[in-house]
Amino acid sequence: MIREGDRVRVVPREPSPPAQKFANQKGYVTMTSPSIYGPLLFVQLDNNLDGIDIAFEEVNLEEVPPLED
């Protein structure tokens, strides 16, 4: 289970426009929120200079091991 503060990579496993657009990018989970489709995880991507968090379903994220970063 992915939690706030975890380092993650976007891996598009289900058809989702944000997951496909930001595939293979890394960032940190800043917030979680319930939704009718399951929990949404808001991620601050490393190369997002605008400071905007992007919402992903948990199935489209994977934790990044500390040594891989």
GIBELZI-V23534 format. One record per helix or strand of 2 or more residues. SS is the DSSP state (H for helix, E for strand). FROM is the first residue (numbers start at 1). LEN is the number of residues. Records with the same first field share a line. If there is no record, write none. Layout:
SS->FROM-LEN ; FROM-LEN
//
This chain:
E->7-4 ; 26-8 ; 40-6 ; 54-4 ; 61-3
H->17-5 ; 58-3
//
